[in-house]
Amino acid sequence: MSSKPLVAVLDYGSGNVHSAVKALAAAGADARLTSDRGLVMDADGLVVPGVGAFRAVMDALRASRGDELVGRRLAGGRPVLGICVGMQVLFERGVERGVDTEGMGEWPGVVTELDAPVLPHMGWNTVQPGDGTRLFAGLEDERFYFVHSYGVQHWTLDVQAPFTEPTLTWCDYGTPFLAAVENGPLSATQFHPEKSGDAGIHLLSNWIGGLTATTLGDRAVRG
């Protein structure tokens, strides 16, 4: 059995995601692009990529029942990482060009067009990691690669004790928007770690390191 954490990259028809598989492998994972439901559920970590429009991604996820797999993993405390539109669809709703689409609803909030003079927001930008971040450990001054016109500009989740407040990372482009969220087993980035060079590999390595600490031993027990 491989000593590397097994990371499934959910294959539900979201364009070219092979760069994500390569980046995860470079970061230390046994990364596999798959639509196999058993593998998705048993993997130490699940990555949900997303390219294109909110509605198209949600339609593809629902058609493949990928949204059910995400919900089942999170219900069992199993780590999930959403990337780009794969982050956006974790929220309640997305509104693009007047089209209002229901998301997975793991977090409250609405994805809306950024209030910026030039769209899309394309290229490198700095972020402001939240206190206690694990994803951005050692990356506080790095830049990451963004390609998007929409984002979550207001965080509305009200967390009550004994639950822990999520760690929020913000970015500015015309207006502040969420660049990343760390919330127990569920993490997400609006930028593309797989296109962010060494900083992106480092961030993925940080996430994978968390899998090693929390689930690799469990997989060894399960055999």
Disulfide bonds with the S-S distance in Angstrom:
none
